[in-house]
Amino acid sequence: MGHITLDKVVTSKSEVHMPGGTSFYFSNAIANMDISYSLVTALGPEENFIVEGLRAKGITVQVLPSAHTVYFENIYDEDQDKRTQKVLQKADSFSIKEMLDVDAKIFHLGPLLADDIPVELIKYLSEKGTVSLDAQGYLREVRDTHVFATDWAHKKEALQYIDILKVNDAELFAVTGCKDLRDGARALVAMGVKEVIVTLGSKGSLIYAEGEFYEIPAYKPKATIDATGCGDTYMAGYLYKKAKKAGYVEAGKFGAAMATLKIESSGPFTGTYADVIGITSE
């Protein structure tokens, strides 16, 4: 569940306009995998062509009405590990009533702004299945269109309902105040999270679950073109493997390989299961 966005992506090599958002990159990444998946999203009527493009790939999409579509501007530094953002337009929030008839074993939530998915909806979904959450949207404060990192106002109330939480190192610090990654992961588990994934860009990722840490190295891409959506692509691979009963390391490596393939070109992941296995076996 999450909004599809309009994205303006600016790197040292190019300026590209494209659809985006956690839900868009996640959906494209998991589309070629052998798993039952559907997307719940909301966007303005002028952007319905984006949904039709997803459906043409065989993705089931439930579209909720919204007055507008979220519009982001992403500007990356040279190595693409860091970015600055602007929000030029917002979409309507999600609510429980829209999810009453939606059932799943895993709900992956991709809020882009703090008011996208309220705590009562997270609690409701936790009673229906495993809840996975990308925390980034709750840590974005928009001031005069500019996006700034901030703490998550309702974290103590919400985190008790989160089974799997994905953060990057900056988001981990914003939520916990811990500069040490392992201390931060432990702090999140103390707040109720069962499984913590810390993505570190070109430095790989760290998984903390059941009292154990797992360090997942990043695979070296053939070229670094566009990092937008890499974290979403990682989570698509990770959750796909977890749904297939894989262990933490296997799931982490699969997600890392998918992210590596994605960063080699602009736009969403377009590879196959065989492509990903080819990376993990190198």
N, C-alpha and C positions, 0 to 999 in steps of 0.2 A: 504494500500500500504506500502510495506516495504520488506527489504531483510530477507531471511531465513539465519541463521548462522550455523556454526559449533561451538558448545560450549564445553568447558572443565570447569566443575563446581567442585570446590574444597571446601569442608566444613570440619568441625572437625570430621565428621563421615565417609566421603567417598570422592572418586574422580570419577566423572562420565563424560563420553563423550556422547553428545547427540545433536540433532538439537535444534536450539533456535532462538532468535530474537523476537521482538514485533509481527511481522506478524505470526510467528509460534505459539506462545502461545495464541495470540488473536484468531486465526483461530480455534485452537483446543477447546478453551473455548466456542466459540459461536456455534460450530458445532452441538450440541445437542439441540439448541434452535429453536423455530418455527419462523424463520425469513429468508428472502432471503439474502444470503451473498456470496460474492466472494472475492478472494485474487488476487492481482497483485503483483508479486514478481520477483526477478532476482537472479540467482545463476549459478555456474559453472556446466557443463554437468555431472561431476562425482557425483554430489549430486542430480540428478533427482529422485533418489529413495525416497528422502524425500517428494517430491511433489506427487509421486505416493501413498505414505502412507496417505497423506491428502485427495487425491481424493478417496481413498478406504473408507474413512469416510463420503463421500458424499459432500465434500467441492469442490466448483468450483474454479479452480486455473488457472490464466493466467501467463505463465512463459516467462519472457524476457531473452534473452541471456546475459551472462556475462562471462568474461574470468575467473573469480574466484568467490568463495563463501566467504563471510565474516567469519573470524575465530576469536572467542573471548575466552579468558581465564578469568573466574570469580572466585575469591577467597573470601570467606565469613568469617566474624569473628564469634565468638561463638554464639551470639544471632541472627545472620543473618540479622540484620538491616543495616549493612554496608558491602561494598565489594570493592575490588581492581580489576582492569581490565587490560588486555593486548589485543591489536589487532595484530594478527599475519598474517592477510591477508584481503584485501579489495575487494569489488565487484564494478561493474560499476554503475553509477548514473542513476536515472530515468529522463524522459523528457516529455514534453507536448505531443509529437507525439504518445507516447504509450498510452495516456489516451483519445485520441480524440473520440473513440467509447465506452468509459466506462461511464455509467450513474448510478447515485445512489442518494438516499436522503441524505445519510451521507457518507462522505469520512473520514476514520480514517487513519491518516498518522503516520507511525512508523519509522522515520529515525534513523539509528544507529550511523551514523557519519555525520559530518557537511555538507558534499557535496552530501549526498544521494538524497535529494529532494530540488531543487532550488526554490527560492522565486517566480519566474514566474510560476512555476507549481502550487504552493499553490494558487496564485491569480487566475489562470485559473480554478482550481477546485472550488473555492469559488463562481464562477459564475454559477456553475452547481448544487451545493447543499451545505449542512452544512459541514463545515470542522472541524474535531476534530484532535488534534495533541498531541502526546507525545513528549515533548521538549527535552528529554534526549540526542538524537543524536547530536543536535545542540550545546550542551554544553560539548562535548568531544573533547579534543585536544590530538592527539596522538604524543608522543615524544619518539622515540626509542622503539616503540611497547607499551610503557606504556600509559595508559589513564589518563588524568588529567582534572579536572573540569575547565571550562573557561566560559567567557561570550559569548553570542550569537551575532556574529558580525552584522547580518542583522535583529535583532529583531524588530526594529522600522518599518522597511519596511514590514516585514512578519506578525507581530501580528495583524495588522489591518484587515487581511483576515481570522483570526482564530476565529471560533465561540466558540469552547470548547478546553481549554488548560489543559493538565495534567502535573503537575510537582511534585517532592518531595520537602522536605524542603530545601535541599542543592541546588537544581536547582532553586528554587524560589529566594534564596539569590543571586545566580550567575547572574540571569537575572535582578533583581530589586535592589540589594544591601540592601534590607530590612531584618533585623533579625526577626522582628515581622511578623508572618504569615499573619495577617489581613492587615497590611500595604502593604505587598508584593502583596497580592491578589488585593487590590485596585489599586496598581500601574500598574498591568497587565491590568486591565480593562481600566485604563486611556490610555493605549497604543492601545486599540481597541478590546481586547478580551471580549466576552460576558459572558463567563462562565468559572470559574477557579476551578480546582480540585487539591488540595494539598494532596498527599498520605503521610502518616506518619508511615508506617510499622505497628508495633504492637500497636501504639498509635492511629490508626484509620485514618480518613481523614477529610478534611475541604473543603466544597464547598461554593463558593461565586458566586451568580448570582442575577441579578435584585436588587442589593443593599442590599441583605440579606446574612447572613452567616448560614451555616448548619453544625453542628458537627456530624460526623458519627463515632460511636465507632467501634473498631475492635472486631470481635468475637474470642473467645479463641479456638485455635486449639487443637485437641486431642494430637498431636505431632508436633514438628517443625522439618521438614526434609530438605526442600529445598525451599528457597524464590525466586529463579529465575523464572521470569515470573509472579509474583504475581500482580505487577502493571498492566501488560497487561491483566491479567485475570479479575482484578477489572474493567478495562475499557470496556472489552467485556460485562460484566454484566451491567455496568452502561449505555452504549450506547444501549444495547438490550432493557432495560427498558425505556429509553428515546424514542426509536423508537416506543414503545408501549404506548406512551403518559403518562408515569408515572411522578410523581413529583420528585424533587431533593432528598428528603429524602428516598423515596422508591427505587429510582434508586441507590443511594449511599449504602443503606443497602444490596441490592441485589448484587452489585459489591463486597462489603466487605465480604459477605458470600461466594461468589465464590472464592475469594482470600484465605479465611480461608481453604476451602476444598483443594485448590491447594497446599498450603504449607505443607500439611500433607504427601506428597509423592514427589519423584523425577519425573521430566517430567511434561508435560502439564496437565491441568485440564481434567478430564475424567468423571465428574459427570453429572447429569441431572437437569432439572428444578425442579423436585420434591426434589432432594437432597438439592438444594439451599434454597428452601422454607422451608425445614425442619430446616435449620440453622436459618433463619430469624424469625421463629416462636417460637424459644426456649426462 
